[in-house]
Amino acid sequence: MSAARVLVVDDEHSLRGLLRLYLEKEGYEVIEADDGLDALSLLRRGGIDVALIDVMLPELDGFEVLRRIRTESGIPIILITARGEEAQRIAGLELGADDYVVKPFSAPEVVARVRAQLRRARGGFGVQGPLRLGPVELDEEARRVTAHGREVELTRREFDLLGALLRDPDRAHTRDALLEQVWGSTYLQPKTVDVHIAGLRRKLGDAVKISSLRGVGYRLEPY
């Protein structure tokens, strides 16, 4: 198997060099970009397996790169930010980011997050028949969700999260369990699950009922 290709996007040369050193030590091939336009061009060219993108970039910021590429690709994207505000992290997740790291960070931790995203992206749920509950149907092979017979556009993580809930309806799912099953890692904040649950509720409406279990997580109710 060829080495996974990791795109590192940051306008700080020293930071890119540090991440390259650690990522190459793990056997990954590293591609670099120092502004948002170059990053978008490289992503559109294809062949990237996972991208680390700084939020504060020249030309196009990381949020705009993420917004544009998410209309074309579902590759794992990890945002890098110098700001730790919850609102910014939530904004990135709602745009389709798979994970985020806050500067200053540990390079080995970033490598672990890259590894987790690649494992998740390559693993998937496995192909089987569609999952159904009431008016909702999720086809894992076609990566398609319908509600009341109409197709619903979900992000990759929303799709995988719905699949996890549909596999075990009427069961309490902890946030940590969902992070491990859907994201392949518990490095993320539990708020990540909350953001994606909110997305499912908004997009699926009354086709599903996802109950919040205070201090625990969520349960998909029988229809």
N, C-alpha and C positions, 0 to 999 in steps of 0.2 A: 504494500500500500504506500502511495506517495505521501510525503509529509503534508500536513495541513498547512494552509496558507493563512497567515494572520496579518491583517492590515492594521498598522498603528498610525493614528492620525493625531498629531500634536505639533504646535509651532515651537515647542522647546526641543532643540536638538539633543540636549543632554538627557532629557526624559525618554525620548525615542531610543536613544542609544542604550539606556539602562534596560528598557523593556526588550529591545532586540537581544541584548546579551542573555537575559534570562530565558526568553522564548526559544532562541536558537539552541541554548543548552539543553532544552527539553525536546529538541528535534523538530521544531516548527520552522517553516520558511516564513520570513518576515518581509513585508512590503511596507514602505513608509510614505507618508504624505504630510505636508506641513500646512495645508490650508484646505478649506471645505470644498472648493471647486475641484482640486486635484483628487480629493477623496471620493467625491461623487463620480468623477470620471473613471477611477479605478474600480469602484463598485459596479458601475454599469458595464464595464468591460468583462466582468465575471471572473470566476476562478478563485474568488476569496471565500474562505470557509468561516471566518469569524472576524469581526472588526472591533477595534478599540478606538473610540472617537472622543476627543476632547470637546467639551461644550463650547468653550471660548476659542474660536478659530477665526483667522482672517478670511475675507471673501464671503464665505457662508459659515454661519455658526453650526455647531454640532446638531442642534435641534432641527435646523432647516435641512441639513444633509439627511438626517434620519427621516424627516417627514417625506422628502422626495423619494428616497430609495425604498421606503416601505410601500409605495405604490407599484414597485417593480420586483421587489425581492424580499424574502423572508429569512435571510441569513441572520445568525445570531449577532446582535450588536450590543456592546458594553460601552456605556457612556462614562467618560472621565470628567469630573468636575472639581473645581476648587471650592465650590460652595456646598455646604451640607444642609441647606434649607430643605425641609420636607416638601414644600411646594414645587421646587425645581425637580426633585427626584420624581414626584408624582407626574409632573408634566412630561418628563422623559419616558416614563412607563406608559403613559396614555398615548404617546406618539408611536409606541411600538418597541421601545428599548427592552432588551431581555435582562439586563443587569446594569449596575452602575458601581463605580468606585469613586471615593472622595479623596482628593489630594490633601495632605501627603499620604501615600499608601505604601504598603509593602509589596515589592515586586513579586516575591514568591506567591503572595495572596492573589495577585492579578493573574499569574500563570495558572493557579488552581481554578480560578473562575473561568478562564479560557478553556481549560480542560473539561470543566463541568458542562459548559455550553456546547462544546464539540460532542461530548458523550451524549448529551440530550438530543442534539440535532441528528446524530447518526442512529440513535437507538429507536426513537419513535415509539409508537404503541404496538406496532406489528399489524399486519393486514388481517382483517376479519370482516364479518358481515356488519352492516350498519347497526348503530346503537339507536334505540328508540325509546321515547318516554312521552306519552301524550302526543301533542302535535309537533314535537321536535324529533328530527332524525339527523344523526351525525354519521356520515360515510367517511371512514378513516382512509380508505384507499383513494377516493377521489378528493379528499380534503374539502368536503362540502357539507354545509349545515343548512337544513331547511326548517322553517317554522310555519305551521298552517299552510304547507305546500309552497312557500316562497323562500327562495335562497336568502340567507343572511350572511353578510360580510363580517367575518371575525378575524382578528389578528391571529398569528400563529399560536401565541400563548393562550389567548382566549379559547381557541379551538381545542388545544390540549387540556386546558382546565375543564372545559365542558365535558370532554371525553372521560376525564378522571371521575367527575361527578356522576356521569351517566353509567359508568361501570358499577358503581355502588350507590344507587339511590336509596334514600331513607336511612342513610348511615352518617354518623358524625365524622367529619373530616377535619383534623386539626390543620392549622396553617402550616406547621412544620412538615407534616406528611404531604400536603399539597405542594409545598416548595420542592421537596425531594422528588416527588413523582412527576411533576410537570416541568420544573426548572432543572432538575438533576442536581440540586445543591441547596443547602440550608444557609448559605452565606448571605442571602438576601434578607432584607427586613420583612417581617410578617405583613407590613403595609402593602407590599407588592401584591399579595394575594387579594387584599381588600380592593385595590384599584382594578384588578382584572375581573373580580366578581361584579363590581359596579358596572363595568363595561358589558358583561353578559346580561345583567338585568336590564340595562338600557336598550340593548340591541334586540333582546328576545322578548321583552315585555311580559305579557301575561301567558306566554307559551311555557314558561317555567316558573317555579317558585323555589327560590334558594333562601333558606332560612339562616339568619345569623345566630350563632350559638355563643353567647357572651363568654369571653375568656377561653373559648375552645376553637371555634372555626365556623364551618358551614355544613348544612345538610340540604341535599336536593330532595324536595318532597315529592311523593307519588302524585301523579296527575289525576 
